[in-house]
Each structure stands twice: as structure tokens, then as C-alpha cells.
Amino acid sequence: MYQVSARSSGFKDETVSGITVTEGKTTEVQIKLQQPLLKSSDFRAYDSFDPNTYSRSLTEIGQPLLCSERALDHESYRFLWAPTFYQPVFLRIDVNSDGTADLLTYIWRGAAGYEWGKPKKSVRKLTEAEKWKLFRALADIGFWTLPTRVENPPNVITLDGTEWLIEGSKDGNCHVVMRYSSPMTSFVEKEFLAGVAKVNPYHKPDR
């Protein structure tokens, strides 16, 4: 008599007892693994982050590490999107003392899950409508009060998706929000990439 246990990432362990194995014969055992029920407490929120996150990519385009510009006397936001199968995008928005805002954009030629390739730079002013959309989107997601990271429970498996981060500097404070395959991803891509930066392949012009 034997006892057989099966385990796989993302599922509850299962054990089957009382299995008889006869010499010279094959015994088939079917084990069905169940996904455990999730609880809200399974998701952990953290306010800490590694300032060296994406340091290689930021350094490549001449940008400082995360929250290393605390002395800024103006409002500034930096965004980095890294989709597995699409082009990574970096945005920097600096709000000037006269209320205008400058947009710096870098789009890499490769895919974030592979080789990023070479970045292409562009600079322009934000329109008032784009600036309004930016501030409204930040308010909608409660940016300044969001936890920096939300860690999924071990049984939640994500094979590929989009990782993104937003860094905001304002009134001497710096806040970073990082997410991977978050329910907010589609909102963030639509409002920031399409609405503010009008970046392809995320932006689809209205017909």
C-alpha cells in the first residue's frame, strides 16, 4: 500500500492514500488539484521600494534613480511601462512655475520581456487638455495615498503582463507606485499613455 502526494505552484497540495501496487502491473492514480480560495488578507501592501529598480534603463536615458531628486522645487512625474511583448515607454512631465508642463518621452524599440533595444526621444509641451487629463487620472487612482507595492499571494500565478511604475515629486515629497498585471493597468495605459502622451501602440485615435 502506498500514499502519493502531488503539488504544483498555484494549487493546494493533495494526497491520496491506500493505493495498491502489484508487482509487474501498472496502477493508475488520478489526482485533481484545487486552487485555494483567496482572502483579502492574502494580498500584502508595502510602502517600501528599491531605489535601484530599473536603474539600468533610467541611467541609459540620463534619468536619476527613483526618488533621488527630492530637492526639486517644482512638481514632476515620471512613468515607466514595461509590457512583456510590447515596447517599453518612459514619460517625464515637469510642471513649470507658469503652469505649463513639459513632456519628455522615450520609447524603446524592443519588448520589455526581451531585449529593449535603443530608445527614441521626443520632447514637447502638454496641452491644457492633456494636463487636465493627467491630474484627473492621478486623482482618480488616489496616487499619493496608494501603497507602493501590492504583493500577490503565492498561489496567484502570472505568466506575463505589464509592469509599470509612477513616481511623483511635489512639495518636497516623493512617492512611488509599482504594479505588475494590476487591475489598474488598462486604466493607466488609457489615461496616461493614450490620453496624455498619445503613445503607440497604446493610443488609438477616435474615429
N, C-alpha and C positions, 0 to 999 in steps of 0.2 A: 504494500500500500504506500502511496506517495502523496505528497502535498506539493502543489505547483502554485507559484506566485508570479504575477505579471505586473509590470509597472511601465508607465510611459509618461513623459513630461506633459503636463496639462490634464492628467486624469487621476482618479483615485486608484490607489493600489488595490488589487483584487487577489484573493487566494482561494483555490479550490482544493478541498481535502477528499480523502477516500478514493483516490484514483488507483485502480489496479493495473499493474503492468505485468504481462505474462511473457516469459522468455520466448523469443522467436516471433512474437506478434507485435503489431503496431497498435498503439492506443491513441485515439484522437481526443483532444481536450479543447473545448471551445470556451474562451473566456471573454466576456464583454466588459470593457472598461467604461466607467461612467464619469462624466465631468461633474465635479463637486459644485454645489450651489454657492453662488457668490454672495458675500455680505458687504455692506458699505465699509465696514472696518477692514476689509481685505485690501483696500486701496489706501496707501500711505502718502501723505503730503509732507513735503520738505521745503524749507526756505533756504537751504544751503546749495551752493553750486561750485564747480571747479572753474576758476577764472581762466584756466588754460583750455577750456572747451573750444574746439575749432581754432586753436591758436595758429595752426599752420595756414589755414585758409585766410584768416584775418591778416596775418603778417604778410601773406603773399600780395594783398591789395593795399598794404600800408595802413592797416587799421590797428589800433591798440587792442589789448586783451579786454575781456569783459569787465566792465565797471572799473576801469583803470583811469578814467577821465573825470574823477569826482570834482575836480576844480572847475569844470565847465560853468560859465556864468550865463549860459543860455539853455533853452530846452532842446533836447536831442533824443532821437530814437534810432535804433539800429535793429534790422531784421535780417535773419538768415534762414532760408528754406533749403532743405536737403531731401528731396524726394528720391526714392531708390532708383527709379527708372527715368527720371527727368532731370532737366538742367537745374543745378543749384543757383539760387538767386540771393544777392545781398543788397539791402537798401539802407541808406542812411539819410535821415531827414533832420536838418538843423533849422530851428525856428529862430529867425533874426529879431533884433530889438524893434524893428519897424513892423513886425507881424508877418512879414513874408517868410517863406520856407524854401530851402534848397534841397533838392533830391539828388543823391548820388546813387547810381545803380551799377552793380556788376552782375553779369550773367556768365556763368561758366559754360563751356561748350559740350562737356561730357555729362555723365549721370552721377548723382551723388553716391549711389551704391557701388560705383565702379571708379574709373578714373575721371576726375573732374575736368581735366583739360585746361585750356587757357581762358582766363576771364576777359570779358569785353566791358568796357567802361562807358557810361554816359552820365551827363550832368544837365540838370535843368531846374527851373523854378516850378514849384507846385502852384496850381491854380487855387483860387479860393474854394472852389467846389471840392477839389481833391483834399485840401487841408481840412475842410469840414468833415469829409468822409473819414479821414484818418482819426481825428479827435473823437468823432462819434463812435467809431469802431472800438477805440481804446476804452471809452466809457461803457460801451455795451458789454464788453467782456470783463469790466472791473479790473483793468490791468494792474493798477497799483496795489490792489488787495489780493490778487491771485497768488497761491503758493508757487514757489519757483519750480518745483518738480512734483509730479504725481507718479508714484511707483505702482505698477500693476502687480497683482498677486501672482505667485509662481505658476498657477495653473492657467493663466491667460497668455496664450502664445500668439505673437505677431510675427509673421514671416517677413513681410516687407511693408513699407508705408512711407510717411513723410515725417521727418524730424524738423522742428523749427524752433527758433528762439526769438524773443523780443527783449531788447534792453532799452530801458528808458532812463534818462538823466534829467532831473528837474529840481530846482531849488536846493541844490547840493545833495540830493538823494539819488541813488541809483538802484534800479530794480530789474531783475531778470526773470523771465518766464520761459521755461523749456518744456516742450511736449513732443511725444512720439506717437503717431497714429491716434491722436486725440479726437474726440467728437467735435472739437472746435476747429479742426484742420480745414474743413471745407469753408467755414465762415471766414477764417483768417485769410485763406487764399483768395476768396471772392472779394473781401473788403480791402485788403492791403495790396495784394499783387494785382488783381484786376482793377479794383476801383481807384487805388491811389497811384500805383506805379505803371499800370497798363502793360504788364509784362506777359509776353507769350511764353509757354503755351497756355497759361492760365487765363489770359484775357481773351474773351470772345466778344467782338463788337456787337452792340444791339442792332437788330435788323428792323 
